[in-house]
Amino acid sequence: GACSRLSQVTETSTSVEEEIPDREELAKFFRESSEHRSRMREERRKQSVRALDRRNYETNDHVDRAGRMRKLYGEWYEEVASLEAMLSLKYETYCDENQPVLWPVLPFKTFKAFGFLIL
Protein backbone atom coordinates (compact mmCIF):
# COMPACT_ATOMS: atom_id res chain seq x y z
CA GLY A 1 0.00 0.00 0.00
CA ALA A 2 2.12 2.82 1.34
CA CYS A 3 5.29 1.57 -0.34
CA SER A 4 3.65 1.39 -3.76
CA ARG A 5 2.32 4.94 -3.36
CA LEU A 6 5.78 6.15 -2.39
CA SER A 7 7.33 4.53 -5.46
CA GLN A 8 4.62 6.13 -7.68
CA VAL A 9 5.31 9.56 -6.17
CA THR A 10 9.05 9.05 -6.62
CA GLU A 11 8.56 8.00 -10.28
CA THR A 12 6.24 10.98 -10.90
CA SER A 13 8.62 13.46 -9.29
CA THR A 14 11.51 12.01 -11.30
CA SER A 15 9.60 12.46 -14.58
CA VAL A 16 8.62 16.03 -13.60
CA GLU A 17 12.23 16.83 -12.82
CA GLU A 18 13.23 15.53 -16.26
CA GLU A 19 10.64 17.79 -17.93
CA ILE A 20 11.85 20.95 -16.15
CA PRO A 21 14.85 22.38 -18.02
CA ASP A 22 17.88 23.13 -15.92
CA ARG A 23 18.87 26.65 -15.00
CA GLU A 24 21.64 26.90 -17.61
CA GLU A 25 19.22 26.04 -20.42
CA LEU A 26 16.69 28.58 -19.13
CA ALA A 27 19.37 31.25 -18.81
CA LYS A 28 20.55 30.52 -22.37
CA PHE A 29 16.96 30.65 -23.67
CA PHE A 30 16.25 34.00 -21.97
CA ARG A 31 19.58 35.44 -23.15
CA GLU A 32 18.87 34.40 -26.77
CA SER A 33 15.32 35.79 -26.52
CA SER A 34 16.63 39.09 -25.21
CA GLU A 35 19.24 39.31 -27.97
CA HIS A 36 16.59 38.51 -30.60
CA ARG A 37 14.29 41.25 -29.26
CA SER A 38 17.19 43.71 -29.36
CA ARG A 39 18.01 42.80 -32.97
CA MET A 40 14.36 43.14 -34.00
CA ARG A 41 14.11 46.54 -32.27
CA GLU A 42 17.23 47.71 -34.10
CA GLU A 43 15.89 46.45 -37.44
CA ARG A 44 12.57 48.28 -36.92
CA ARG A 45 14.51 51.44 -36.05
CA LYS A 46 16.60 51.12 -39.23
CA GLN A 47 13.45 50.61 -41.32
CA SER A 48 11.82 53.71 -39.87
CA VAL A 49 15.00 55.72 -40.58
CA ARG A 50 14.96 54.44 -44.19
CA ALA A 51 11.30 55.42 -44.56
CA LEU A 52 12.06 58.89 -43.19
CA ASP A 53 15.00 59.25 -45.60
CA ARG A 54 12.73 58.22 -48.48
CA ARG A 55 10.14 60.85 -47.49
CA ASN A 56 12.86 63.50 -47.25
CA TYR A 57 14.16 62.50 -50.69
CA GLU A 58 10.69 62.81 -52.21
CA THR A 59 10.25 66.22 -50.60
CA ASN A 60 13.62 67.38 -51.87
CA ASP A 61 12.81 66.02 -55.33
CA HIS A 62 9.74 68.26 -55.36
CA VAL A 63 11.93 71.25 -54.52
CA ASP A 64 14.40 70.27 -57.25
CA ARG A 65 11.51 69.93 -59.70
CA ALA A 66 10.41 73.49 -59.02
CA GLY A 67 13.97 74.65 -59.65
CA ARG A 68 14.15 72.71 -62.92
CA MET A 69 10.82 74.16 -64.05
CA ARG A 70 12.00 77.68 -63.18
CA LYS A 71 15.10 77.07 -65.25
CA LEU A 72 13.12 75.68 -68.22
CA TYR A 73 10.18 78.10 -68.29
CA GLY A 74 11.58 81.22 -66.66
CA GLU A 75 8.98 83.59 -65.28
CA TRP A 76 6.17 81.40 -66.66
CA TYR A 77 7.11 78.33 -64.63
CA GLU A 78 4.25 78.74 -62.09
CA GLU A 79 1.63 78.98 -64.84
CA VAL A 80 3.08 75.97 -66.66
CA ALA A 81 3.18 73.99 -63.42
CA SER A 82 -0.46 74.79 -62.66
CA LEU A 83 -1.55 73.87 -66.22
CA GLU A 84 0.40 70.61 -65.96
CA ALA A 85 -1.24 69.81 -62.60
CA MET A 86 -4.70 70.64 -63.96
CA LEU A 87 -4.19 68.41 -67.01
CA SER A 88 -2.87 65.58 -64.84
CA LEU A 89 -5.88 65.90 -62.52
CA LYS A 90 -8.32 65.81 -65.46
CA TYR A 91 -6.61 62.72 -66.84
CA GLU A 92 -6.69 60.93 -63.48
CA THR A 93 -10.35 61.87 -62.96
CA TYR A 94 -11.27 60.62 -66.43
CA CYS A 95 -9.46 57.32 -65.82
CA ASP A 96 -11.16 56.90 -62.45
CA GLU A 97 -14.63 57.58 -63.85
CA ASN A 98 -14.40 55.65 -67.13
CA GLN A 99 -11.89 52.89 -66.42
CA PRO A 100 -10.56 52.91 -70.00
CA VAL A 101 -9.05 49.76 -71.48
CA LEU A 102 -5.43 50.34 -72.32
CA TRP A 103 -4.67 49.54 -75.93
CA PRO A 104 -2.86 47.74 -77.42
CA VAL A 105 -2.86 44.78 -75.10
CA LEU A 106 -1.93 42.31 -77.83
CA PRO A 107 1.68 41.25 -78.30
CA PHE A 108 3.54 42.50 -81.36
CA LYS A 109 3.42 39.12 -83.15
CA THR A 110 -0.40 39.11 -82.93
CA PHE A 111 -0.57 42.34 -84.93
CA LYS A 112 1.25 40.60 -87.80
CA ALA A 113 -1.35 37.84 -87.72
CA PHE A 114 -4.11 40.40 -88.15
CA GLY A 115 -2.30 42.03 -91.07
CA PHE A 116 -1.20 45.17 -89.25
CA LEU A 117 2.24 46.48 -89.94
CA ILE A 118 3.74 48.33 -87.00
CA LEU A 119 7.12 49.91 -87.45
C-alpha positions in Angstrom: 0.0 0.0 0.0 2.1 2.8 1.3 5.3 1.6 -0.3 3.7 1.4 -3.8 2.3 4.9 -3.4 5.8 6.1 -2.4 7.3 4.5 -5.5 4.6 6.1 -7.7 5.3 9.6 -6.2 9.0 9.0 -6.6 8.6 8.0 -10.3 6.2 11.0 -10.9 8.6 13.5 -9.3 11.5 12.0 -11.3 9.6 12.5 -14.6 8.6 16.0 -13.6 12.2 16.8 -12.8 13.2 15.5 -16.3 10.6 17.8 -17.9 11.9 20.9 -16.1 14.8 22.4 -18.0 17.9 23.1 -15.9 18.9 26.6 -15.0 21.6 26.9 -17.6 19.2 26.0 -20.4 16.7 28.6 -19.1 19.4 31.3 -18.8 20.5 30.5 -22.4 17.0 30.7 -23.7 16.3 34.0 -22.0 19.6 35.4 -23.1 18.9 34.4 -26.8 15.3 35.8 -26.5 16.6 39.1 -25.2 19.2 39.3 -28.0 16.6 38.5 -30.6 14.3 41.2 -29.3 17.2 43.7 -29.4 18.0 42.8 -33.0 14.4 43.1 -34.0 14.1 46.5 -32.3 17.2 47.7 -34.1 15.9 46.4 -37.4 12.6 48.3 -36.9 14.5 51.4 -36.0 16.6 51.1 -39.2 13.5 50.6 -41.3 11.8 53.7 -39.9 15.0 55.7 -40.6 15.0 54.4 -44.2 11.3 55.4 -44.6 12.1 58.9 -43.2 15.0 59.3 -45.6 12.7 58.2 -48.5 10.1 60.8 -47.5 12.9 63.5 -47.3 14.2 62.5 -50.7 10.7 62.8 -52.2 10.2 66.2 -50.6 13.6 67.4 -51.9 12.8 66.0 -55.3 9.7 68.3 -55.4 11.9 71.3 -54.5 14.4 70.3 -57.2 11.5 69.9 -59.7 10.4 73.5 -59.0 14.0 74.7 -59.7 14.2 72.7 -62.9 10.8 74.2 -64.1 12.0 77.7 -63.2 15.1 77.1 -65.3 13.1 75.7 -68.2 10.2 78.1 -68.3 11.6 81.2 -66.7 9.0 83.6 -65.3 6.2 81.4 -66.7 7.1 78.3 -64.6 4.2 78.7 -62.1 1.6 79.0 -64.8 3.1 76.0 -66.7 3.2 74.0 -63.4 -0.5 74.8 -62.7 -1.5 73.9 -66.2 0.4 70.6 -66.0 -1.2 69.8 -62.6 -4.7 70.6 -64.0 -4.2 68.4 -67.0 -2.9 65.6 -64.8 -5.9 65.9 -62.5 -8.3 65.8 -65.5 -6.6 62.7 -66.8 -6.7 60.9 -63.5 -10.4 61.9 -63.0 -11.3 60.6 -66.4 -9.5 57.3 -65.8 -11.2 56.9 -62.5 -14.6 57.6 -63.8 -14.4 55.7 -67.1 -11.9 52.9 -66.4 -10.6 52.9 -70.0 -9.0 49.8 -71.5 -5.4 50.3 -72.3 -4.7 49.5 -75.9 -2.9 47.7 -77.4 -2.9 44.8 -75.1 -1.9 42.3 -77.8 1.7 41.3 -78.3 3.5 42.5 -81.4 3.4 39.1 -83.2 -0.4 39.1 -82.9 -0.6 42.3 -84.9 1.2 40.6 -87.8 -1.3 37.8 -87.7 -4.1 40.4 -88.2 -2.3 42.0 -91.1 -1.2 45.2 -89.3 2.2 46.5 -89.9 3.7 48.3 -87.0 7.1 49.9 -87.5 
